[in-house]
């Protein structure tokens, strides 16, 4: 009634899905907060799973089963004139993966939550999945962009306070005061965090899937706009948003190869900054890092993370 600004007498199936999803998410957030507070107090070794794909599937039914709330919500939706199965069908699959690699990552995250590990998953919040298939009028099969965020995603929490600058291009200089190398110039993109709670089965533990969205460091070039160069005025925004637009952009061209490389570096750079920030929240020495942090790379896509971690620790 309050989140959607609708009364129970003005509900259709899509609205019923969003209302149900928000109600379940509220329960998940409560458990997620308790889980994070518990792990902060216990201070165990944390495991971080880095993957460019997470084929997590629809969240509503999975969450209800894991929380043992499906019978209660079936009765609640029935009281409002809807079948729970009809509500399930309103959810669009998150286009965050397209095959075995993504499904493997999602299963690992589910298992880590169920087995009560202090675990986080990291990926990219793609605007578009690979594609969706439709049958055209002539009977042939066509491919179309899969814009899964058309009606929003009730399961995600936007974290505008968790944002990291990621630099591309530029040059490296020697800082005369510290005699350390310093990366300057180039182009800076902001990595903004979006969190999705991942509940374990028959446990209070809730893991977290943190997805990075690419945003420009400068939203709008007013100078270029005032000079009549309207395309250049929004160019920085378009270049930034390309990074998190499509899962596996076509790399047949040199531009496609460059975009894939930028996508992979953007992902690991933001993730490593976030992991090290959490590690340094309490007073520690750097030699404690292997005792408190374990990072698992899913396939070769996050491999740049090895070099990036070395760069951060050395520079």
QUIJO-V769067 format. One record per residue. N is the residue number from 0. RES is the residue in one letter. SS is DSSP state (alpha for helix, beta for strand, coil for the rest). PHI is phi as a letter, one per 40 degrees, with the letter a starting at -180 (999 if undefined). PSI is psi in degrees with one decimal (NA if undefined). Layout:
n=N res=RES ss=SS phi=PHI psi=PSI
n=N res=RES ss=SS phi=PHI psi=PSI
This chain:
n=0 res=X ss=coil phi=999 psi=-38.8
n=1 res=X ss=coil phi=c psi=-43.3
n=2 res=X ss=coil phi=c psi=-43.4
n=3 res=X ss=coil phi=c psi=-7.7
n=4 res=X ss=coil phi=f psi=44.8
n=5 res=X ss=coil phi=b psi=150.6
n=6 res=X ss=coil phi=c psi=160.4
n=7 res=X ss=coil phi=c psi=-15.3
n=8 res=X ss=coil phi=c psi=0.2
n=9 res=X ss=coil phi=b psi=60.2
n=10 res=X ss=coil phi=b psi=133.8
n=11 res=X ss=coil phi=b psi=-178.8
n=12 res=X ss=alpha phi=c psi=-46.4
n=13 res=X ss=alpha phi=c psi=-40.4
n=14 res=X ss=alpha phi=c psi=-36.9
n=15 res=X ss=alpha phi=c psi=-38.7
n=16 res=X ss=alpha phi=c psi=-47.4
n=17 res=X ss=alpha phi=c psi=-40.1
n=18 res=X ss=alpha phi=c psi=-44.0
n=19 res=X ss=alpha phi=c psi=-42.9
n=20 res=X ss=alpha phi=c psi=-43.6
n=21 res=X ss=alpha phi=c psi=-37.2
n=22 res=X ss=alpha phi=c psi=-42.7
n=23 res=X ss=alpha phi=c psi=-39.4
n=24 res=X ss=alpha phi=c psi=-37.6
n=25 res=X ss=alpha phi=d psi=-42.1
n=26 res=X ss=alpha phi=c psi=-41.3
n=27 res=X ss=alpha phi=c psi=-40.5
n=28 res=X ss=alpha phi=c psi=-39.2
n=29 res=X ss=alpha phi=d psi=-46.1
n=30 res=X ss=alpha phi=c psi=-35.4
n=31 res=X ss=alpha phi=c psi=-44.4
n=32 res=X ss=alpha phi=c psi=-43.1
n=33 res=X ss=alpha phi=c psi=-39.4
n=34 res=X ss=alpha phi=c psi=-47.2
n=35 res=X ss=alpha phi=c psi=-39.0
n=36 res=X ss=alpha phi=c psi=-39.7
n=37 res=X ss=alpha phi=c psi=-46.9
n=38 res=X ss=alpha phi=c psi=-31.0
n=39 res=X ss=alpha phi=c psi=-41.1
n=40 res=X ss=alpha phi=c psi=-39.3
n=41 res=X ss=alpha phi=c psi=-29.7
n=42 res=X ss=coil phi=f psi=55.8
n=43 res=X ss=coil phi=c psi=178.5
n=44 res=X ss=coil phi=c psi=130.1
n=45 res=X ss=beta phi=b psi=145.7
n=46 res=X ss=beta phi=b psi=134.9
n=47 res=X ss=beta phi=b psi=124.5
n=48 res=X ss=beta phi=b psi=112.9
n=49 res=X ss=beta phi=b psi=121.8
n=50 res=X ss=coil phi=a psi=136.8
n=51 res=X ss=coil phi=c psi=-9.7
n=52 res=X ss=coil phi=b psi=140.2
n=53 res=X ss=coil phi=a psi=98.9
n=54 res=X ss=coil phi=c psi=78.0
n=55 res=X ss=coil phi=c psi=-16.5
n=56 res=X ss=coil phi=g psi=-171.7
n=57 res=X ss=coil phi=c psi=138.7
n=58 res=X ss=alpha phi=c psi=-29.9
n=59 res=X ss=alpha phi=c psi=-55.4
n=60 res=X ss=alpha phi=c psi=-40.4
n=61 res=X ss=alpha phi=c psi=-42.5
n=62 res=X ss=alpha phi=c psi=-41.6
n=63 res=X ss=alpha phi=c psi=-40.3
n=64 res=X ss=alpha phi=c psi=-46.9
n=65 res=X ss=alpha phi=c psi=-32.5
n=66 res=X ss=alpha phi=c psi=-2.0
n=67 res=X ss=coil phi=f psi=44.3
n=68 res=X ss=coil phi=b psi=3.0
n=69 res=X ss=alpha phi=c psi=-44.1
n=70 res=X ss=alpha phi=c psi=-40.6
n=71 res=X ss=alpha phi=c psi=-42.1
n=72 res=X ss=alpha phi=c psi=-29.2
n=73 res=X ss=alpha phi=c psi=-41.1
n=74 res=X ss=alpha phi=c psi=-40.4
n=75 res=X ss=alpha phi=c psi=-44.0
n=76 res=X ss=alpha phi=c psi=-33.5
n=77 res=X ss=alpha phi=c psi=-36.8
n=78 res=X ss=alpha phi=c psi=-23.9
n=79 res=X ss=coil phi=c psi=5.9
n=80 res=X ss=coil phi=g psi=21.1
n=81 res=X ss=coil phi=b psi=146.8
n=82 res=X ss=coil phi=c psi=140.6
n=83 res=X ss=alpha phi=c psi=-35.5
n=84 res=X ss=alpha phi=c psi=-36.3
n=85 res=X ss=alpha phi=c psi=-37.1
n=86 res=X ss=alpha phi=c psi=-41.7
n=87 res=X ss=alpha phi=d psi=-39.3
n=88 res=X ss=coil phi=c psi=-13.5
n=89 res=X ss=coil phi=c psi=-16.1
n=90 res=X ss=coil phi=c psi=135.2
n=91 res=X ss=coil phi=c psi=136.6
n=92 res=X ss=coil phi=c psi=130.8
n=93 res=X ss=coil phi=c psi=125.1
n=94 res=X ss=coil phi=c psi=66.8
n=95 res=X ss=coil phi=b psi=5.2
n=96 res=X ss=coil phi=a psi=164.0
n=97 res=X ss=coil phi=b psi=5.7
n=98 res=X ss=coil phi=a psi=-156.6
n=99 res=X ss=alpha phi=c psi=-37.0
n=100 res=X ss=alpha phi=c psi=-44.3
n=101 res=X ss=alpha phi=c psi=-36.6
n=102 res=X ss=alpha phi=c psi=-38.2
n=103 res=X ss=alpha phi=d psi=-45.2
n=104 res=X ss=alpha phi=c psi=-42.6
n=105 res=X ss=alpha phi=c psi=-40.3
n=106 res=X ss=alpha phi=c psi=-40.3
n=107 res=X ss=alpha phi=d psi=-44.8
n=108 res=X ss=alpha phi=c psi=-41.6
n=109 res=X ss=alpha phi=d psi=-44.4
n=110 res=X ss=alpha phi=c psi=-40.1
n=111 res=X ss=alpha phi=c psi=-39.7
n=112 res=X ss=alpha phi=c psi=-43.6
n=113 res=X ss=alpha phi=c psi=-35.5
n=114 res=X ss=coil phi=c psi=9.0
n=115 res=X ss=coil phi=g psi=41.8
n=116 res=X ss=coil phi=c psi=152.5
n=117 res=X ss=coil phi=c psi=87.5
n=118 res=X ss=beta phi=b psi=145.4
n=119 res=X ss=beta phi=b psi=143.6
n=120 res=X ss=beta phi=b psi=148.1
n=121 res=X ss=beta phi=b psi=135.2
n=122 res=X ss=beta phi=a psi=-161.0
n=123 res=X ss=beta phi=b psi=139.2
n=124 res=X ss=coil phi=c psi=86.7
n=125 res=X ss=coil phi=c psi=138.9
n=126 res=X ss=coil phi=c psi=-36.8
n=127 res=X ss=beta phi=b psi=142.4
n=128 res=X ss=coil phi=c psi=-166.3
n=129 res=X ss=coil phi=d psi=-61.4
n=130 res=X ss=coil phi=a psi=165.7
n=131 res=X ss=beta phi=b psi=148.0
n=132 res=X ss=beta phi=b psi=138.1
n=133 res=X ss=beta phi=b psi=152.0
n=134 res=X ss=beta phi=c psi=123.0
n=135 res=X ss=coil phi=c psi=174.2
n=136 res=X ss=coil phi=c psi=-31.5
n=137 res=X ss=coil phi=c psi=5.3
n=138 res=X ss=coil phi=g psi=-5.5
n=139 res=X ss=coil phi=c psi=167.0
n=140 res=X ss=beta phi=c psi=130.2
n=141 res=X ss=beta phi=b psi=154.6
n=142 res=X ss=beta phi=b psi=134.1
n=143 res=X ss=beta phi=b psi=151.7
n=144 res=X ss=coil phi=d psi=140.6
n=145 res=X ss=coil phi=b psi=87.9
n=146 res=X ss=coil phi=c psi=88.3
n=147 res=X ss=coil phi=c psi=-11.0
n=148 res=X ss=coil phi=c psi=16.7
n=149 res=X ss=coil phi=d psi=-44.9
n=150 res=X ss=coil phi=b psi=21.5
n=151 res=X ss=coil phi=g psi=173.8
n=152 res=X ss=coil phi=b psi=102.4
n=153 res=X ss=coil phi=c psi=-11.3
n=154 res=X ss=coil phi=c psi=-12.2
n=155 res=X ss=beta phi=c psi=151.0
n=156 res=X ss=beta phi=b psi=116.8
n=157 res=X ss=beta phi=c psi=128.8
n=158 res=X ss=beta phi=b psi=78.9
n=159 res=X ss=beta phi=c psi=-17.4
n=160 res=X ss=beta phi=c psi=-9.2
n=161 res=X ss=beta phi=b psi=89.3
n=162 res=X ss=beta phi=b psi=134.1
n=163 res=X ss=beta phi=b psi=137.4
n=164 res=X ss=beta phi=c psi=134.8
n=165 res=X ss=beta phi=b psi=123.8
n=166 res=X ss=beta phi=b psi=139.7
n=167 res=X ss=beta phi=b psi=153.2
n=168 res=X ss=coil phi=g psi=-146.8
n=169 res=X ss=coil phi=g psi=-160.0
n=170 res=X ss=beta phi=a psi=163.8
n=171 res=X ss=beta phi=b psi=130.8
n=172 res=X ss=beta phi=b psi=167.6
n=173 res=X ss=beta phi=c psi=121.9
n=174 res=X ss=coil phi=c psi=118.8
n=175 res=X ss=coil phi=c psi=-29.3
n=176 res=X ss=coil phi=c psi=-42.3
n=177 res=X ss=coil phi=b psi=-12.3
n=178 res=X ss=coil phi=g psi=25.5
n=179 res=X ss=coil phi=b psi=156.2
n=180 res=X ss=beta phi=c psi=143.6
n=181 res=X ss=beta phi=b psi=130.5
n=182 res=X ss=beta phi=c psi=120.4
n=183 res=X ss=beta phi=b psi=168.6
n=184 res=X ss=coil phi=g psi=-160.7
n=185 res=X ss=coil phi=g psi=-146.1
n=186 res=X ss=beta phi=b psi=134.1
n=187 res=X ss=beta phi=b psi=130.4
n=188 res=X ss=beta phi=b psi=142.1
n=189 res=X ss=beta phi=c psi=129.5
n=190 res=X ss=beta phi=c psi=114.0
n=191 res=X ss=beta phi=b psi=133.0
n=192 res=X ss=beta phi=c psi=139.6
n=193 res=X ss=beta phi=b psi=126.9
n=194 res=X ss=beta phi=b psi=141.1
n=195 res=X ss=beta phi=b psi=118.2
n=196 res=X ss=beta phi=c psi=136.4
n=197 res=X ss=beta phi=b psi=103.3
n=198 res=X ss=beta phi=c psi=143.6
n=199 res=X ss=coil phi=c psi=163.2
n=200 res=X ss=coil phi=c psi=127.1
n=201 res=X ss=coil phi=f psi=42.7
n=202 res=X ss=coil phi=a psi=158.8
n=203 res=X ss=coil phi=c psi=-12.9
n=204 res=X ss=coil phi=c psi=132.3
n=205 res=X ss=beta phi=b psi=117.1
n=206 res=X ss=beta phi=c psi=176.4
n=207 res=X ss=beta phi=b psi=136.0
n=208 res=X ss=beta phi=b psi=111.7
n=209 res=X ss=beta phi=b psi=121.6
n=210 res=X ss=beta phi=b psi=140.3
n=211 res=X ss=beta phi=b psi=133.0
n=212 res=X ss=beta phi=b psi=134.7
n=213 res=X ss=beta phi=c psi=126.1
n=214 res=X ss=beta phi=b psi=151.7
n=215 res=X ss=beta phi=c psi=148.9
n=216 res=X ss=coil phi=c psi=-23.2
n=217 res=X ss=coil phi=b psi=111.4
n=218 res=X ss=coil phi=c psi=-39.6
n=219 res=X ss=coil phi=a psi=128.7
n=220 res=X ss=coil phi=c psi=94.4
n=221 res=X ss=alpha phi=c psi=-34.0
n=222 res=X ss=alpha phi=c psi=-46.4
n=223 res=X ss=alpha phi=c psi=-37.9
n=224 res=X ss=alpha phi=c psi=-43.8
n=225 res=X ss=alpha phi=c psi=-24.1
n=226 res=X ss=coil phi=c psi=2.0
n=227 res=X ss=coil phi=g psi=0.3
n=228 res=X ss=coil phi=c psi=79.1
n=229 res=X ss=alpha phi=c psi=-31.0
n=230 res=X ss=alpha phi=c psi=-46.2
n=231 res=X ss=alpha phi=c psi=-28.6
n=232 res=X ss=alpha phi=c psi=-30.0
n=233 res=X ss=coil phi=b psi=11.5
n=234 res=X ss=alpha phi=c psi=-42.4
n=235 res=X ss=alpha phi=c psi=-38.5
n=236 res=X ss=alpha phi=c psi=-43.0
n=237 res=X ss=alpha phi=c psi=-42.1
n=238 res=X ss=alpha phi=c psi=-39.6
n=239 res=X ss=alpha phi=c psi=-46.5
n=240 res=X ss=alpha phi=c psi=-20.1
n=241 res=X ss=alpha phi=d psi=-31.3
n=242 res=X ss=alpha phi=c psi=-40.9
n=243 res=X ss=coil phi=b psi=21.3
n=244 res=X ss=coil phi=c psi=-49.0
n=245 res=X ss=beta phi=b psi=134.8
n=246 res=X ss=coil phi=c psi=122.2
n=247 res=X ss=coil phi=f psi=70.8
n=248 res=X ss=coil phi=c psi=148.9
n=249 res=X ss=coil phi=d psi=126.1
n=250 res=X ss=coil phi=b psi=29.7
n=251 res=X ss=coil phi=c psi=-22.8
n=252 res=X ss=coil phi=b psi=164.7
n=253 res=X ss=alpha phi=c psi=-33.8
n=254 res=X ss=alpha phi=c psi=-38.6
n=255 res=X ss=alpha phi=c psi=-40.6
n=256 res=X ss=alpha phi=c psi=-41.9
n=257 res=X ss=alpha phi=c psi=-40.8
n=258 res=X ss=alpha phi=c psi=-39.9
n=259 res=X ss=alpha phi=c psi=-41.8
n=260 res=X ss=alpha phi=c psi=-42.1
n=261 res=X ss=alpha phi=c psi=-40.1
n=262 res=X ss=alpha phi=c psi=-45.4
n=263 res=X ss=alpha phi=c psi=-40.5
n=264 res=X ss=alpha phi=c psi=-41.2
n=265 res=X ss=alpha phi=d psi=-45.4
n=266 res=X ss=alpha phi=c psi=-52.2
n=267 res=X ss=alpha phi=c psi=-32.7
n=268 res=X ss=alpha phi=c psi=-46.2
n=269 res=X ss=alpha phi=c psi=-41.2
n=270 res=X ss=alpha phi=c psi=-46.0
n=271 res=X ss=alpha phi=c psi=-38.6
n=272 res=X ss=alpha phi=d psi=-40.8
n=273 res=X ss=alpha phi=c psi=-41.8
n=274 res=X ss=alpha phi=c psi=-44.2
n=275 res=X ss=alpha phi=c psi=-33.0
n=276 res=X ss=alpha phi=c psi=-43.9
n=277 res=X ss=alpha phi=c psi=-37.8
n=278 res=X ss=alpha phi=c psi=-36.6
n=279 res=X ss=coil phi=c psi=5.0
n=280 res=X ss=coil phi=c psi=-27.1
n=281 res=X ss=coil phi=b psi=152.6
n=282 res=X ss=coil phi=c psi=121.3
n=283 res=X ss=coil phi=a psi=164.3
n=284 res=X ss=coil phi=b psi=153.8
n=285 res=X ss=alpha phi=c psi=-22.7
n=286 res=X ss=alpha phi=c psi=-12.6
n=287 res=X ss=alpha phi=c psi=-9.8
n=288 res=X ss=alpha phi=d psi=-49.6
n=289 res=X ss=alpha phi=c psi=-16.0
n=290 res=X ss=alpha phi=c psi=-16.4
n=291 res=X ss=alpha phi=b psi=-12.6
n=292 res=X ss=beta phi=b psi=130.9
n=293 res=X ss=beta phi=b psi=123.8
n=294 res=X ss=beta phi=b psi=125.2
n=295 res=X ss=beta phi=b psi=126.1
n=296 res=X ss=beta phi=c psi=122.9
n=297 res=X ss=coil phi=c psi=105.8
n=298 res=X ss=coil phi=g psi=-162.9
n=299 res=X ss=coil phi=c psi=-11.0
n=300 res=X ss=alpha phi=d psi=-38.7
n=301 res=X ss=alpha phi=c psi=14.6
n=302 res=X ss=alpha phi=c psi=-27.0
n=303 res=X ss=alpha phi=c psi=-19.6
n=304 res=X ss=alpha phi=c psi=-29.4
n=305 res=X ss=alpha phi=c psi=-49.8
n=306 res=X ss=alpha phi=c psi=-36.6
n=307 res=X ss=alpha phi=c psi=-40.4
n=308 res=X ss=alpha phi=c psi=-41.4
n=309 res=X ss=alpha phi=c psi=-41.5
n=310 res=X ss=alpha phi=c psi=-45.5
n=311 res=X ss=alpha phi=c psi=-43.5
n=312 res=X ss=alpha phi=c psi=-35.7
n=313 res=X ss=alpha phi=c psi=-47.4
n=314 res=X ss=coil phi=c psi=NA
